[in-house]
Amino acid sequence: MCASPTVLVLTGLPGTGKSTLADGAARVLGAPSFSGDWLLGALAPHGVLTGLDRATYRRVYADLLGTLVTRQLLLGQSAVVDCLADDALLTRWRGLADDHGARLAVVECRCGDVDVHRRRIEGRKRGIPGWHEVDWAHVERMRAEFPPLTVEHLALDTAVGDAGAALARVLDYARGLSSGPAASGE
């Protein structure tokens, strides 16, 4: 990436391609990829998530990821994060990155074609141990809970173009070379 560490966050609704892009970016960059769903999948079988109210559940999710990011930054290393994030969390992580002399690069994945998005959800099998598959109703609930970002970010419609071109755009943006908009929209 850059001389200083970078935290690359790929966020967006389930089925928008964030995990695919996060894994691809992590491979290319040689940085670890931390996924919120994989962390929760490790906790769920132990019952620690059972009975949590939604606000506490979201804090646990964010704090687990934040701890892993902090550890990487303390080591002077970059990280890729695959998660659902809102403006408040990303503002917090921007402060964390600033405190460690790192850069925060946020990519919001979207799927502008509803039919493609729904087919992705209905046809995928992630196989995350301890974690459930999501359905379209779950995506709709998350859409209400996580409105589009307003913090600085790259908005990427994954229904357009191919995965290789999308990954190249993400990498260019993370390296600070993006020719596309780095704001709240396309």
Disulfide bonds with the S-S distance in Angstrom:
none
